[in-house]
Amino acid sequence: MNKNELYKLIESEFKIIEKSFNELLICELSEIYYPEVTAKLTFSEDSNRFSIFSIEKGNEYFIISISEEIEALMALYVFARKTWDEPRYDTDVQKKIINAISEDEIMLIFNEQFDTNNYSFFEYKTNKLILEKSENKKYNVLFLDKNRVKKYVTEDRNMNIAYVVMYNYTFMLEEFYRITNSKLLIDQDNNFFEELKQLYLF
């Protein structure tokens, strides 16, 4: 996508509060008056970089800094979707996982719900959510990026709780792929794609 297409995409899905040469401030489309949460994209002429901030009840939190405008707009869009989209987790599936009495039963649920390319049980495969055994019959959930760097989501959880966390994050990962494939049309081999993925997940 080019710059103009990205601006149009953002303007179609979010409310523009302020737009100038060096700042774009947006909020959820449904907000009418004074939103509690906004997202801001700024450009610094001194550093020649774009930065994204989350503003919550007047407090500003730095999110990411990017050199290219198109990538910065993509990151703003992904961050905004992460911030304001309501996760559509299937609560019935979550309950089945909570009430499951064996790992085989839970694994079958995952196989029915998700693409197996997006998760792994006990095997360290890149670009996947991974369930890892910890000590004392506890479990960890992590994401292993393409450089084999581990990003832990949760640690030392009971079996069923760990699997629910795994379900939630695998759902988020697949949602990220749906968003980027249908809206941004970005090359998945692009290194920036991995940055967007971690921005959405974490």
N, C-alpha and C positions, 0 to 999 in steps of 0.2 A: 504494500500500500504506500501511496505517496503522502506527503504532509497534509495536503488539503483533504484527502479522503479520511485521514485519521482525525482531523479536527471535526469533520462532519459526523463521523462515527461517535465521537465523544459528545458532541452537541446534541445528537439524536437520543442518547441514552442517559444523559446527566444534565442537571441544571447548571448553566453557566452563571456564576455570581459576578465574576470580574474577568475581563480579558484585555490584556495590553501587550506591548512589545515584549516585556520580560516577565509576565506573570499570567497564569491561568488558574482561576479558583473555581472549583466545582463542588456540587453536593448531589445528594440523591434527588432524582427527578421529582419525586412526590413532595419534597420539602417546599413550603410556601414562604415562610417568614424568616425565622432565625434558626438555621440548622445547628445542631450540636456538634456534628462531625462534618468537616470539609476536607478536601484534598487540594493541595496547591502545587503547581509546577512553576518553578522560577528559573530565570536565566541570569547568570552572573557574567558581566562583560569582563571582569577582572580575571576570572578563572576560565572563562569561555566554556562553562559547563552548565548543565541543567540539573536541578535538584527537585526532588519530590518530598513534600511534607504532609503529614497528617495533622490536622488541627482538631482537637477535641476539647470542647468547653473552654476555648481560649488558650489551651496549652498546645504548643507546636512541637511535633516529633519528626526528626529527620528519618527518611526512609531509604533513599538511594540517590546517588549522583551519577550522571551519564553525560557523555560528551556530545553525542549526536541527537539532533532534535527529533528525528523520526523514531529512534529507539526510546527517547524520553516520553514521547506521546504514547507509544505502545505500553511502556511501563506504567504510565498514569492510568491508561485504560484498564490494564490488568489489575492494578492496585484498587481502582475504583470498583471493579466487579467483585473483587475479593471482599471489599469493605461493605458493599451494600447489597450484594446478592444474598438472598436467604437460602442456606443450604437445604436441599430437598432430600435429606436423608429419609430412607424408608424406615419408619419407627417399628414396623412389624418385623423387618429383618433384624434390626438392632435387638428387639426382644428375643427373637429366636437365638441370636448369638449369646445373649445373657443367660438364657435358660438351657443352652446346650450342655450336655454332660460329657461330651468327648470332642477331641480335636478333629477327628474324622468327620464328625457331624458339622463342625464349623467350616472346615475346608470345603465341604460340599456346597455350603451356602455361598462361599466366596466364588467358587467355580461357576455357580449359577448367576451370580450378580455382576462379575467383572471380567474384563479381558485379562487373561493370565500373564500378559506381557507387562502388567503394571504392578504386580505384587509377587512376593516370594516368601515361602515359609522356610526359614532356617538355612537358606542358601543365599550367599552374597552375590547378587546380580545387579549390575549397574542400572540406573534409571528406574528403580523399583522401590516401592515400600516393602520393608522386610521385617518379618517377625523373628526376633532373636531370643534364645533362651538365656536367662540370667541365672543367678544363684537362688537356692531355696525355692525351687519350683515357681519362680517369677519369670516375667517376660518383658522384653524391651521392644519398642517399635522405632524404626529408623528409616531414613531415606538414604540410599547410596547413589551418589551422583556419578557422572561418567568418568570422573577422575578417581573414583573409589573413595571419596571422602564421605564419612558417615555424618549424617545430621539426625541427631536423636529427637524423636517426637515425645516419647515418654519412656520411663524406665521403672523396672522393678514393680510391675503390676501383676495382679492375679490374672489367670488365663483368660477368663471371659471378658474382663475389662480391657485387657490388652488387645483382644480381637475386635472389640467394639471401636477402639481407637484406630486400629488398623483399617476397619471398615470405613470409618469417617474420612480418613486421609486418602484411602484409595479412591473413594467417591470424589473427593476434591481433585485428585490428580486427573481423573477421567473428565471431570468438569473443565479443568484447565485445558485439556486437549480439545474438548468440544469448542471452547471459546476461541482458542487460537486458530483452530482449523477453519472455523466458520466465519470468524470476524477479521482476524489479523493476517491470515494467509502467510505466516512466517515460515521460513525454511527451518525444519526441526534439527538440521545439522549445524545450524548457526549457533555459535557460542552464546550469543545473547539470548537465545531461546532457553538455555539452561538458567540464566539469570532470572528470566521471567517466571520460569517454573518455580524456582525457590522463593521468589517474591510472592507468588500466589499461595504456596503451601505454608510458608513460615512468616 
